[in-house]
Amino acid sequence: MSHKHLKEAFISNLNGTSLLEISVGLSLAPLCLLCRGLLLILYYLHYGKPLSSRKYSLLLDFLVLVSPLVLSCTVLSPIIFFVPIIIAAFCARIFSNIYSQRKHKSRVPFRQIVQEFQKTYLDPDYIPAVTVFRVYVNLLTSISILAVDFPQYPRRYAKAETYGTGVMDLGVGAFIFGNALVCPEVRQKSYVAQPPFSNLAKQFFSVWPLIFLGVGRLLSVKSIEYHEHTSEYGVHWNFFFTLAFVRLAASLLLAIFPKNKSWIIATHLAVFYQLGLNTTPLKMFILHGSNGRDTRVGFLNANREGLLSLFGYLAIYMASVQVGLYVLKRRNSVRGWMEAARFLLLAALLLFLLLHVSQAQVDAVSRRMANLPYCLWVLAHSLTFFTWFVVTDLTLVFTKLLVEGSSVPSCWKVVKAPDSGTRHESEATGREGKLVEVCLISAINQNQLLFFLLANVMTGAVNILTDTIHSQTAFTLCILHLYMFLNCSVMHILHAKKIVLKFW
């Protein structure tokens, strides 16, 4: 077997892992974010000033926000159920330290602190959980696309062949979810009168980089005979094409139908697509081709997975637009966001219930087909993941109230009440605005597509230059950390120089 075929076999015929293990793994990112915030508040408490060094800020962010994710999907994967408990215990210890050492003038009864916290007003124009969700999906995807080629990455985390729930299967859908949260139709103010097809022309222009990258990936993979998993999207199709066509189709649907009814469109798409899979030869065509023997003759046969899974991804996108409309609804109080978090968790629980029913009565989760259970699974886990970030931000806001003047980058800013005349930002807010310049999350957010593209290029380079399949553990960890640190450093430098490589 050639080295190319050996690598293809290494990432093929896999069955995924359990929903519980994925849920536990997803809790790591919010806990890491919480840990970073608490450490910064503790630093301010001890030194009376925020951490302002760019070098040390990057190092802290990488060690706390990125490195645990690399370790959790490699050497710590056998004890993944204990890792969140350890990080949560560490966070609890830091919080206890902050609470016991806060200034004497702030020593008020805990019940009064909670009451004041619930009445706190937050900046309604910036929702950090949206940014953090999208950045972390990008980070997790970037780690996985290289780590999957090493033996230390558990095979159960990789993409399942036909049925199954691998971590990377969720990453694809979560990318769609994150894009829909900030699409123009969601960010557009509801009271601004817009022609029905005003956004459609803009979307045609905005997706050309994705199509360009898709063509570039196709040509580069074919020209160097890079290993590829054909049953993932097909012979010529790839995820860049999927992102582009889903955005175009969604813009067309949102130009025709009211955007506040997008969940109805999503339901119809997912249900009717599933009916087509179950009642017609469509499923057999996707899995085995038109001749039943996995033919790849003709464009449709060659790319059947990528083309037909667009229906499922489009359903995820439309449902996520509905989520985005709810999330970006103007609310400026802690109490309002606590109610929103409660609603989102209840919605996620309902989706998990529907997922259980659909898997028992309809079909198993299949990323390859992007069927109804897959749509429900992606939406349930993405909602849960996003809600944990909201809860994390609220926890950091509460902790900042304990230490007057402290601040955390990419966290909610506390503002004066709306009825207090002109809005005045607190001292913490002012400092926070400066700290955001040295925040890795903000840096990646400014150039997300470039970050993802750079990760793909570096992944290809590592695979060409090294024998990843037979790598030792120490070598694997060094390569993965160096790969992520270089990628993050580039984003950090671009952000420091205020360079945003986006002109479309």
PyMOL commands that set and color helices and strands:
alter all, ss='L'
color gray80, all
select helices_A, chain A and resi 3-10+19-26+28-47+54-72+77-79+83-101+104-106+110-118+128-147+155-157+167-181+184-187+198-206+208-223+230-233+239-256+259-279+282-288+299-302+304-308+310-327+334-361+372-402+427-438+440-446+448-465+468-470+473-496
alter helices_A, ss='H'
color red, helices_A
select strands_A, chain A and resi 121-122+414-415
alter strands_A, ss='S'
color yellow, strands_A
deselect
rebuild
show_as cartoon
